[in-house]
Amino acid sequence: MDTFQKEILNPFLKSTDIFKNGNAFCINGRYYTYSELSETISKIRTALQRENIQGKNIGLIAHDDIETYASIYAIWLEGAAFVPIHPQQPIQNCLEIFDQTDVSLVLNSDTNRIFPSIKTIDCKKLEFEKADLFTKFVSDDSLAIIFYTSGTTGKPKGVAITRANLAAFVKAFWNIGYAIDCNDRSLQIYNLSFDGSVMAYLFPLIKGACVYTATPNHLRYTFIAELLTTYSLTVAFMVPSMIRYLKPYFGEINLPSLRYNFVGGEAVPLDLIQEWSQCIANATIDIIYGPTENTVFCSYYRYNRQGINKTFNGTLSIGRSTTSGLMIIVDNKNNEIIHNQQGELCLYGSQLTPGYINNPELNKEVFFIDKQGRRFYKTGDICFKDSEGDIMFCGRTDSQVKVQGFRVELGDIEFHSHECLPGQKTVALAFEDKIGNIEIALCIEGELKDKQNLLRQLKLKLPQYMMPSKIISHPKFPLNSNGKIDRNELRKLIPE
């Protein structure tokens, strides 16, 4: 038996049988049973079989509805991989992704958007014909998901995650000892194009629990507080920026039902978790870390309510590796360095993905083979490991930042803004807003004649989370002693 079937498909199918009358999802206030989920999977799978898609990559427009979640399992049962696309992703960007991944079929539960030359199946219009939840043998080396992240050249980067990678992630998660069961109620508020969404639906459905989702139609963060409180949720994966938005309500939030709170996707400040922990008095709080290239997360650090917590510059430790991999710190020649010395964090193990789709140059740049023949991924994170083996995050080697949990290359924004403003220099900077969340400022050298036109053009090229919240024009960019643009001086121009 392949590990993907053993760790993911079989336990999920067992849930659909044992808990068929139980609730699998609560979406926009409506419950869907495991039986309804199974029927929807079967409808979509029947449609896929007519297209003979085994081994192919299928585009999936990531709406918040039962058809979209059912599509994931229908695709997996048919032995294919899905490429999640944000519903508001610019059309041209989507077509570039489909071209890179050889997608010729898209599943969409809202066909208001048309993709030229790409066949689209409207999942809401499918009729149930027969139950079909049988598994077929597919190699663990086959792909399961392709997640797209920001790229410095203006072209998106596709991270290929195999069935074996995902199975290793699931196995490592359970080996930590988390006791999720059919009585749990799990929060899922991420678009499926964000890799953190995987753990928010995958683990609950394996155990017969119910997944509670947030829809784009609601005010996002106030609705999250309502979900947590109204339904007495017990499991939640959250990014720090989400918790910061809840800060004004900390005095009113009391969640004794919450058992597990996973916090990651960005650097996690100790002071924020100290305050938040008072709202979730009974929860185990684990700081989790991991890039998409190593399948969602690969290390954890348990927050200590009673004693001292390990930090660096106020940021909580990312802890140590889960049972599935190895995390080392290396110098600029990829040699492992001793404890308490800063270097680049590199990852190895069964969760490590094959790399980027159709991008051999980047793969060569960020993956390397050590003297023992082990393949490592260079994360770009500057870290050090203390004498007890816990890892501290110190910063980045490049200009990559996290916005709302999404990885953003500032060079990507600069690339597209330069295309909109040929002949003018542009610099993208990350900054903290008044409540400590990361936002993007775009600095333009010279006169900006039409700000609204620039924003309209950028919206056609960038997803919403990459859009600059502040645009600043300056007659002449300041330079440092090396004659390079002085980004620190530019940062001083960002208005509060």
N, C-alpha and C positions, 0 to 999 in steps of 0.2 A: 504493500500500500504506500502511495506517495505521501509525503509529510503534509502537503497542503490539504489533501483530502482528510487525513487523520486529524490535523489540528484545527481545521476551519470548516470544511464542508460537512463532514460527518456530524460533528457536534451541533452545527447549525440545523441540519436536517432533523436531528434528534429533537431539537427544540420545537421545530414546526410540527412534529408528531405528538410529543408528550404534552406540549402547552398550546395545542391548536386552538383552544378556546380562550387562552390568555392573551393579553395585549402585547403586541410587538412594538407598536408606535403610537404616540400621541402627537398629531400634527395639526396645528392650528385649532387645538381644542377637541379634535375628533380622534377617537381611538380606532386602531386597526388591529385585528387579531392576527395571530400567527397563521390561522387558516386563510384569512384574506390576503396576507402577504404571500403565502404559498400559491394561491390561485393567480395572483398578479404575476409572480415569477413564471408560472407555467404559460400564461398568455404571451409574455414577452419571449420566452424561450422558443415557443412554437413559431413565432415570427422570425426569430433568428435562424432557426433550422431551415426555413424556406430560402434563406440567403446564403446558406453554406459558409458560415463564418469561422469555423474551427481554426484556431491558430492565428486569427487576424486580430487587429486592433480596432476597437469600436469606439467611436466618439460618443460621449455621454454628456448632455447638457444638464448641469447639476442643479436641478430645481429641488425645492423642499416639498416633496410629495412622495406618496407610497410607490408610484410607478418608477421614480428615479432610484429609490433604494432597492426595489425589486429587480431593476435592470442590472445592478451590480452582480447579484447572485445568478441571474439568468445568463449573463455573460460568462461568469466563472464556470457554471455548470456546463456550458458549451465549449469550455477549454480556451476561451479567448481572454484578452486583456481590455480594460476600459481606459479611455483617455478623458478624464473629467475636465469640463470646460465651464467656466463661470458664465451664467446666463447673460451678463452684461459685458462680457469680453468683446472687444472690437472685432467685427467680422473679418477684417484682413488678418488680424492676429490669429483668429481661429483657423483660417485657411492655411496659414503658414504652419501651424501645429499639425493640421490634418495631413499636409504634404510631407512633413518630416516623419510622421508616424505611419504613413501609407494608409490612412483612414479613408474608406470609401462608403462607410455606412455610419449614420448617426442616429442615436436614440434620443428622442426629445418629447417631453410631455406637454410642451407648449410650443406649437409650430408657428408662432407669429414671426419668428426669425427664419429666413431661408438661407441655406448655404449653397451657393452656386456649384453645380456639378457634383454635389454630394447627396446621395440618396438618404432621405430621412424617414424614420418610422415614428409615427405619432402614437406613443404608448397608451394614451388615454382612449384611443378609438379601437383598440384591439378587443376581440371577443374571446371569451374562454372556450376552449375546445376540449381539452383533456388535461388531467394532472400529469405533470412531468417533472419530477424532482430527482430522477436517477442520475448518478454521477457516471462520468466516463473517464477512462484513464487518460491523463495528460501529464507529460513530463514536468517534474518540479523545476526544470530549467526554463520552462515556458514563462512568458510574462503574465503578470496579474494586473498591474496598474502602471501607467506612465504619468507621472506628475510633472507639471511644467513650472519652472521658476524663472525669475528675472535673469537676463543676460547682459553683459557689458557691451555687446556689439549691436544691441537693438533687436536681436533675434532671441526668442525664448529658448530655454534649455530644458530638454525632456529627460527626466531621471527614470530609467527603466527598473521597475521592481518586479522580481520574479516571484513565482509561487513559493519557492523555497525560502526566499527572503522573508516573505510575509508569514510563513509558517514558523520560521525561527523567531520572529518577533513575538508571535502569539505564545510560543512555548516559553520564551524567556520571561514574558509577563506573568504567566501562571507560576513559574518557578520562584518568583519573588515571594509569592504566598498570598496574593490578593484573593479574598473570599467573596467574589461576586456571585449572586445566585438569582433564582427566578423571582425573588421578592424585591429586587432592586429596581430603582427608577433612575435612569441615566440621562444627563443633560447632553444634547448635541446641538450646538449653535453655530457650527462652522460650515461654510460652503464646502462641498465635496472636492473642490479643486485644491483645497488645503490639506496637506498630509495628516495634520492633527485630527481631522475628522474621522480617520480610520478607527482609532481606538474608541471614539465616542459611540460608534454603532457596532463595531465588530465584536467586542467582548460581551456587551449585554446580550446580543442576539445569540451568541454561543451558549449562554447560560439560561436563556428563556426569560430574560428581563425585558422591561419596557423602555424604549428610547423616546425621550421628549425633545422635540425640536422647536427652534424659533424660526419664524418666517420673516422674509424681508419686508412684509407689510407692516410689521410692528416697529415701534421705537425700540431699537435693538437692546440697549442696556437696561432700560426700565422693564422691558418684557422679560429679560433674563431673571431679574430679581423676582418678578411675579411667578415665573416658572418654578424657580427654586423654592419659593415660599408656598405657593398655592398647592403644588403637588408633592410637597415634602420630599424632594429629590434626595437620593442617597449617594450618587456617584456623579462627579463633575470634573471634566478637564477644562482648564481655563488658562488664558494667557494673562500676564500681569496687567496689560492695558485694560482688559475687561474689568478686573478687580478695581483698578483705579477709578473707572467710571462709576462703580458702585459705591465709592468712598462716601459721597454725600449722604448715603442711606445706611451706613454702617450702624448708626445708633438705632435704626428701626429693624435691621435684619437680624433674625435669630433663627438659625437652621440646625436644631438639634438632631434632625434626621440624617444629615449628611455624614456618610461614613468614610468616603474616600474623596479627596480633592487633589487632583494632579495639576501642577502648575508648571508651565514651560512655554516654549516657543520664543521666548525673549529672556534676557537677563532678569533675574528675579530679586528685587530688593528686600533685604531683611525687614526694614521698618514697615513696609507694606504688608508683609505676611504676618508680622506681629499684631498689627491692627486687625487684619482680616480673620486671624485665628480666633479672635474673641467672638466673632459671629458664627463660627462653626465649631463649637466647643467639643464636639464628640468625633470630629473627623481626623483621620490620618492624613497629614499633608505631605505629599512627596513632590520634591522639585525634580522635574524630568528634563532630560537633554538628549538631543539627537538631530542630526541633519537628515533631510530626505534621502541622501545618498547612503545612509545606513539604516533606512527603513524606520521612520517615525521617531522612536527614541531608543537609546541604548545605555543610558545611565540614570541613576536616581539618587537623591539625597533626602533622607527623612527629616523633616523639620522637628526640632526638639522643643516642645512646649515648656518644659520645666528647666532646662539647662542652657548651656552655651551652644550656639550654632556657628558653624564655620563660615566665614565670609572673607571676601577680598574687596576692599573699597566699597563696603556696604552691600555687595552682591552675594547672595547665598551660593554655597558650593554646589556644583553639579554632581557631586558624589563620585561613585565608582561604577564600573561596568556592570550591566546585568549579566546573567550567566551565559550569554551567547557570544560574547566577544571580548576583545582586548583593546585598551585605550592607552596609548603611550604619548610622551612628550618628546619632540625631536628638535635638533638644531637645524640650521639652514642647509646642512648636508644630509639630512634625514637620519642622523644618528641619534639613538635614544639618549636622553640626558638624565641626570640623577635628580632625586627629589629636591623640591624647593627652588628649582631653577626654571625660569620662564622659557617657553618654546612653543612650537605649534603642535596642537593636539591632532593625533592621527588615529584612525580607527581600523580595526581588522575583525573579521568574524563572519559567521553565516548570514548575518543581516546585511552585509556589504553588497550593494547592488552591482550589476555589470557596468554601470556608468551611464553616460549620456548618449541619447539616441543620435546616430549619425554625426558624432562630433569627436573624431579620433584625436584631434589636437588638444582639446580640453581634457579628454580622458588621460592623455599622456602627461599633461601638466599637473593634474591633481591626484592621480593614483601612482603608486610606486611599489616595487617589489624589494623587500629587504633581503639581507644575506641568507636568511633561512627559507627564502622562497615564499614568504607571506605577502599578500597584496594588501596595501594600506590606502586609506583615503586621507588626504590632507584637508582638514576642515577649514583652515584659515582662522581658527580661533587661537588666540594666545592664552596659554594656561600654564599652571604648574601643579605638580602633584605633591601633597604634603607627605610627611613621614609615615602616616597611617594609610596612605593610598587614596585619599580623597582629592578630587581635582577642583581647582579654583579657576574661574573664568576671569581673564584680565582685559580682554579687548579683541579687536579684529586686525588681521594683517592687511586687509583691503578696505574697500569702501562699501562693503555690504552691510546693510542694517536690517533690522526686523521692524515691520510696520504692521500692527494688528495681527501679529503672528506670522505674516507672510515675509519671505526673504525678498529684499529689494536691493538690486545693484544700482547705486547712484549713477554709475556710468550709463546705464540703460536710459534713465530719464534725460541725462545730458545728450545722449545720442539723438533721441527723438526731438528734443527741444531745439537742437542745432539744425535738424532738418527743417523745422518750422521757421527758424530764424537764420537762414544762410548768411554767412559772413559775420555773425555776431557770436562772441564767446558766451557760453552758458556753464554755470556750475550748480550742481544740486547738492544741498547740504541737509543733513538730518539734525533736528533740534527737538528739545523737550518743550511741550506746552506747559501751561500753568499747573496741570495736575500730574505732570511727569510722563505723559505718553509721547511717543516718537512721531513727529510729523516731518514733512519735506518742504524745504524752501528752495525756490529756483532763482538764482541770481543771473542777471543778464547785463552784459557790458554794453553801454550805450543807451540810446533812447528806445523805449518800447512803445511803438505807435498804437498798437491795438491789442490790449491785454485780453479782451474777451475772445477775439479771434484766435489768439494763441491757445487759450483754454479749450476752445471748441476743437482745434486741431489735435491737441494732446489727448482729449477724450476719445478720439478715434483710434489712438495708438496705444493708450495705457489703460489698464484696469483702474478702478476707482481708488484702491488703496495706494496706488503709486502717484496719484495726482498731487502736485504741490499745493499746499494750503496757503502759502505766501509766495508772491512773486515780487522780486526787488530788482529795480534797474539802477545801475551805478555808472557814472561817466567813464571811469577807468578802474579796472580791477587792481587792487594792491598786489605787489610782488614781494617775495621774500629775498633774502640775500643771495639765493641761488638763481634768481630770475624767474622762479615759478610762482603761479598764482598763490597768494597767501590766504588759504581757506580760513585760518583762524581770524584774520582781520575781516574777511567777508562775513564771518559768523556774527561779528559785532553789529552788522547792519540789519540783522533780523529784528524787526520790532517786536516788543513784548505783547 
